[in-house]
Amino acid sequence: MMEKLIFGRYIPGHSFIHKLDPRSKLMGAIWFIIIIFLANNWLTYLALTVFVLTAVKLSEINPKFFINGVKPLIWLILFTVILQILFTSGQTIWFRLGPVVISQEGMLNGVFIFMRFVLIIFMSTILTLTTMPLSLTDAIEFLLRPLNAVKVPVHEIALMLSIALRFVPTLMDETEKIMNAQRARGIDFGEGNIYQQMKSIVPLLIPLFVSSFNRAEELATAMEARGYKGGEGRTKYRQLAWENRDTIVMIAFGLLSVGLFLLRT
Amino acid sequence: MDIRFEEVGYTYQPGTPFQSRALFDINLSIKDSSFTALVGHTGSGKSTVLQHLNALKKPTSGQVTIGDRVITNFSEDKGLKSLRKKVGIVFQFPEAQLFEETVGKDIAFGPKNFGLTEEEGLAKARELLPLVGLDESFMERSPFDLSGGQMRRVAIAGVLALEPEVLVLDEPTAGLDPQGRKDVMDMFYNLYKNQGLTVVLVTHQMDDVATYADHMIVLEKGTVMKEGHPRDLFKEAGWLSSMQLGVPSTVRFAHELEEKFQWMFDPLPLTTDELAEQMKEKLADKAGESL
């Protein structure tokens, strides 16, 4: 199952979006999630859709992969949409059965919520597919920097984030290896009743934790041996550079926001 | 138990941007009671082949026959358990699979999964400890208190406890000291000799291949390049190095002697003993000539 998960992985490329500064991409994606709640009619949703599809086009990534990204969440989305359709009351009622009401407004709401989900997933997929996890942590560190003033350990948070991201694939490999080893010893993962399934997780979790402890200790030793003493007085190898195209993207987001304000009812 | 691969292909993550083909139409067979060495450069597909041997992976094309079971892409996952009991795999760095509170329980874990009682499993563990070079005092110790080499032995005992008919070893001696290496390999060899076990060894150690294996399969970029007796394959040192593989130290030394003294070694010596024997003969001849 893990193999099919597209969301949250990086595809190398040289498109316009790939070359953007991670800060502009991150701010854009967050801003997008905020302004999507401004949309409340067909025109605004149309504007958002055109915006997202343009971004997909600019990222030069096969659109199929975006649809694959939605697939794992499709049941959650449909569940929400159906609840929305069944329990929104409205003026034009098409069908009624006890508390269950299908109205035109409910239908419309359902469609809008569906679009909202899909657009947000598309937007965040663009962000993760075109940005290296490490650049993303650099961007987070930069954007959190003002919090230093209120004694938030921004450097430490960024360090933990980048180490965590770096070890996600390693731990995934490790999980797969241990799973295989235990399967070879006669464990059936994901079979039997809930109690049996939970029990079968133990031979996977304990070795994973043990190896994480060992790994952490080795990593800390190696970092100290290389002279790491904390954030104070460090320089940066990867410098973030804001360029014209980033300003253009910010302007595009600004125009979109203004447009939404004007078009919403 | 025979294992046969017919036109086996395997693709990782098909239908995603990360899709990559690991195996291309592989045909090979591992005969009952043989000692097969699977060698190849890193990334040649050895580990993928290995995971097909007990159906941890199913081929995306072609079919694998394990004993009387045929595994294809469409095979169901049901009933693979009995297969896994027959084909035991010792993965690379198997010490990572230990998890129970005591060594005894950990070794008994596999047998218990295949229906033995706790007592029977523990009895088996007690039986196996001396075989892997540990004594009974280890039964009650926590596996996490042991040294790396001892953990490795416990993990190997945990696989042997399944009493497999085929034993698959993925670099079982990686990271061990020279004595530990020899002990572990000799133990596997004795199992093969005395109990008629079929052994499949994946390794980079050509000396081990020369000393123990009677069949050798060379993989490169997901295809089988050559297979045969190690003695025949090691004759082609140039070809092997083009596969980024070496020859055993005895063979290298024999080649140097051939070049320097125009000696011809026939058959090609694979172990130090064989080499010494042939050198003795050659030197005796020489002494005879000069008299």
Interface residues (C-beta under 8 A of the other chain):
Chain A: E3 K4 I6 R9 I11 I61 N62 F65 N68 E174 K177 I178 N180 A181 Q182 R183 A184 R185 G186 I187 D188 V202 P203 I206 P207 V210 S211
Chain B: Y12 Q13 G15 T16 P17 F18 Q51 N54 L56 K81 R84 K85 V87 G88 I89 F91 Q92 P94 A96 Q97 L98 F99 F109 G110 N113 F114 F144 G158 V159 L162
